[in-house]
Amino acid sequence: MAKDKLLSPNFCYILAANFLLFFAFYLLLSVLPFYLKEQFMAGKSMIGFILSCYTLACLCIRPFSGYLLDTFSRKPLYLLSYLVFTVIFGGYMIAGALALFITLRIVHGAAFGMVSVAGNTIVIDILPSSRRGEGLGYYGLANNIAMSFGPMAGLFMHGTCSYAFIFSCSLISGSLGLIMASLVRTPYKQPIKREPLSLDRFFLLKGLPAGISLLLLSIPYGMTTSYIAMYAEEIGIQTSSGLYFTFMAVGLAVSRIFSGRQVDKGRITLVISLGMYLASASFFALSACERLMLWNATFTSHLFLGIALLQGIAFGTMFPAFNTLFVNLAPNSQRGTATSTYLTSWDVGIGIGLMSGGTIAQIFNGFNHAYLFGACLTVISAFYFVWKAGPHFNRNKLR
């Protein structure tokens, strides 16, 4: 029996739009802590607070975006939120006061919250159901390629270019992505009966156990994406921090392709469990790097990149599986709600990671303690998924 066709012009356009969106995002991600420190003299705790504002704004808009996407036409909401997301990069260049920067960061986070849910929901509409896991793997691969080049390019430009130039590059990337997004043709969406508002219209209640497990995993991930460059500088790692993101992206890219196919074969809980075990090992190793530097700096620098690769494999294995898990718990009329619940769980953890990472590092005088805390959370998440969230999904899945 022939497989359903995966590649189509629409799928290619939304892949390009997704890549350009995340490239604009990742280009600034590793640079912003340095920008806030140099431009506004912000301390570690303040940097953590400002960075977390973005994620908290995402969190606040996610449930409403899922409801709106399930109720109204999806493409106009997608394009509007993409436009706002892009324009904010220009606003950063004129933000001379910290309060204005924080305000723009909040608006930016809200726009990202809407556009990411909309894009994820639209790609699910476009994909054939028999190849959804594989398709979501490729869709996420666009994020990972952006993660590979974005932070590395940002850190390189940080040493050679002005911050205004870096912000301009993100603005250009977002603008090109908006053009790609406008070319996507979405399938006709049947009007649905507008039922009375209830909590289940904003949050997929059946996804709560899996959401808790995903939240615990995303806390150390949030610490890594924002503070890994500072951690490397703190302990004296000689390897470029940009390479950490490159190796992580390679692991994410390779594992997404294979894990997506396993998800389509129905091995969702097995794939997630395997990814959790790898994530736990990677964060314990990351927290040990400070002590290992005292023993052998060269070995630790190589291990540092190996940890990045392992983290990429771990999270790349889990991402398509978790996404499909939430979608499989919801009826087709609640795809937006399922997607927003998945991303909300992720954002809550990222926000906690951003805020707690800087605070723990400041209290205990080192980011290694923050990563040790994150490693313990991954162990708790793995136990919770195996004993609670996984069995709950198998009892309640709709497909």
Secondary structure, 3 states (H helix, E strand, C coil): CCCCCCCCHHHHHHHHHHHHHHHHHHHHHCCHHHHHHHHHCCCHHHHHHHHHHHHHHHHHHHHHHHHHHHHCCHHHHHHHHHHHHHHHHHHHHHCCCHHHHHHHHHHHHHHHHHHHHHHHHHHHHHCCHHHHHHHHHHHHHHHHHHHHHHHHHHHHHHHHCCHHHHHHHHHHHHHHHHHHHHCCCCCCCCCCCCCCCCHHHCCCHHHHHHHHHHHHHHHHHHHHHHHHHHHHHHHCCCCCHHHHHHHHHHHHHHHHHHHHHHHHCCCHHHHHHHHHHHHHHHHHHHHCHHHHHHHCHHHHHHHHHHHHHHHHHHHHHHHHHHHHHHHHCCCHHHHHHHHHHHHHHHHHHHHHHHHHHHHHHHHHCCHHHHHHHHHHHHHHHHHHHHHHHHHHHHHHCCC
